[in-house]
Amino acid sequence: MPVDPQALAQSMPFAVALGVEVTAAVPEEVRGRLGWTPERCTTGGVLHGAALMALGDTLGAICAFLNLPPGAGTTTIESKTNFLRAVREGHVDAVARPLHVGRTVIVVETDLFDDAGRRVAKVTQTQAVLRS
């Protein structure tokens, strides 16, 4: 059964408040976007690092969720972000892919790119597999 990517984002109130758009979602890859706005910036008109982290975490969580066994849940237990370039306009596109799907943890790597295709950040997160 196909998954509605935006319905997944709508289930996360913080992602909705931030303006995260999920454009594609399958277990092998989740894609999304976050637009630059002054309200999401720190000094100098630079998109806040927390906004980038939240975009990466949101897509990574969806990717982990899509790789869970039936009846299991997930939560982030570790997240690391490398910031590589400032974003001062446009939008950020992100792609999340699983690096490891195991019985107890799922590791997801999310690459974030500006609208010129330059990498601006990389988020690597470990998600616990919560069995009922």
N, C-alpha and C positions, 0 to 999 in steps of 0.2 A: 504494500500500500504506500503510495507516495506521501511524503511529508510536506506540509505547508511550511516553508521556511519562516515566513513572517509570523505565523502562529506560534512558533517556538520562541521567537523574540518577545512576542506579546505576553508570554507566560512569565517573563522576568521584569517586574516593575521597574527596577533600576535601569535596565537596558532601554525600556520605553522612555523613561524620564530623560535619559541621556541622548536619545535619538538614534540608537543603533538600528540599522536596517540589515536584516539577514536576506540575502539574495538567492542563495542556493544551499541546500543541506542534504547530504548523503553521508553514510558512515565514513567514506574515504576522504571527504573534503567538505568543509563548510566555508562559505564566502559571505562577506558582509561589508558594510560601508558606514563611515561616520563623517558627516560634513563638518568643516571648519565653521565656527561661528564665534563672535566675540565673547559670548557667555561661556564658552568652553576653553577660554584662554587664560594663561598666566600673563606676566608682564611682557611688554613688547609684542603683543599679538601672537604669541606662540601657543599653539594648541597644548593644553595642559597634559603632562605625562600621565596623570591619573585617567584622563579620557582615553588615551591610547591603551593603557593597561586594562581598562574596563572593556574596551572593544575586543581586545585579545582574549580576556577572560570569558567574556560572553560567548564568543565563537568557539573557544576551546571547550567550554562546558557543554555546549550543544553537540560538538563533535564527540565528546566522551559519552553523553547521553545516548547518542545514536549507536554507540558501540557496546552498550550495556547488555548483559544477558536479561532475559525476560524477568520482570518483577524486581530488578535491582534499581537502586538509586545511586547518586554520586554527589560528592562534594570535593572542592579544591583543598588539597592538603599542602601544596607547595606551588609557588609561582615565582618566576624570575623574568625580569624584563631588561633587555638591552636597548637603550635609546641611542639611535645612530644619526638622526637628522631632525631638525626642527621643521614643524609644519606651520606655515604662516598664512595659508589660503587654501581654497579648494576643498578637497576631501581626502580621506584615508580609506583605501581598500585593504581588506584583510583576508587571508586564506589560512584556515586551520586544518591540519592533517594529523592523524594519529601516528606517533612514533612507536608506541607499544600498547597493545591491548592484551592485558593479562587477567588472571582470575581475581586479583586483589587491587590492582592499580591500572590506570590508563594514563599514558603520557601523551600530551598533545603539544605540538609546536605550531605557533601562529605567526606568520610573517605579515607585516604591515607596510604598505607602500603609499607614497603620496600620489597625487593624480598625474604626475609625470613618470610614474613607475619606479621611482627610487625608493629603496628600502629605508624606512624611518625607524622601525623597531622590530624586535623579535621577542615573543612571549613564549616561554616554555613552562607548562604547568603539569602537575601530577594530580590526578583525580582518584580518590578512593572509590572502589566498587563496594557499595553498601547493599548487602543481601538481607532480605527480610527474614 
